[in-house]
Amino acid sequence: MTFLYKADPQRGERWAELFAEKAPDIDFHIWPGKADPDKVRYLGVWEPPDRIAERFPNLEVLFSVAAGVDKIDFSALPAGLPVVRMIEPGIVAGMVEYVLWAVLGLHRDMPTYRRFQEERLWKPLPLSPAGGRRVGVLGLGELGRAVLRQLRTLGFQTFGWSRAPHVIEGTMCFGGRDHLPDFLAHCDILVCLLPLTTETTGLLDKNMLACLPRGAALVQVGRGPHLVAEDLLSALDSGQIRDAILDVTEPEPLLPSDPLWVHPRVTLTPHIASMTQPDSAVDVVLENIRRFHAGEPMIGLVDKAKGY
Ligand code: GLV
């Protein structure tokens, strides 16, 4: 019985150690490796190989090593093959840290103070309490809900949007495309944590950015294609958006000529908001293998029709 890992090989070394320690009955191989394709029951991927069905006739579960599964083309997979995305405590904790850093920084006007510093300008701005700041999260999955929990603890007014209605205590939730403009109108700081699907591609365009209160800020930790970058640049230049913190772009890496690199109101990080932590991820993968064989629902099982 083999688990074949096809993602960052360096991190794969740690996965291999953990499998050897926690599941010695499973042969763990790092792609391309020397695994017998007939023995591969589990495949862990960031970008899957092509012709999965022909290569691995006995594959039972496809694991994504990332929370997002947008690199996986479901139409190229055998219909009955379960796909599981990565929901593990380490990735949730990393995302919470990044979003809190970004929201607190925007809340406390850090990008403005950075610009002031460059001008040697000593200029205090009024300080508004967190309770007067409205923060909205697009996407109410595990990550979105964990982020909202901490934002509430810090005293922010919180709002959430998802394609389907949700009830979250202490957060006003909006469901469905029709209610998106209304949700956006409540966001002084907007955090995008959506999965990338055909429905969410290009969702943050000039019409949606125009629904935000004037001078709102954006934290983009979803996927690059959610955002129409040229519409963001216009919104930054017009003052509709005051600052944007982007961890994801299209393409990645961002092209050297891209104007986002040098825009004074854009802070860029290279898709590091969160990363799967092997130590906690392997526990979840092994628990899912157990659940799979026990016929119990797996954590992070993807609904292929929805795309996440
Ligand atoms: C990272 O972007 C992930 O999807 O885990």
Boltz pocket constraint, residues with backbone or C-beta under 6 A from the ligand:
constraints:
  - pocket:
      binder: B
      contacts: [[A, 65], [A, 66], [A, 67], [A, 68], [A, 69], [A, 86], [A, 91], [A, 222], [A, 274], [A, 275], [A, 276]]
      max_distance: 6.0
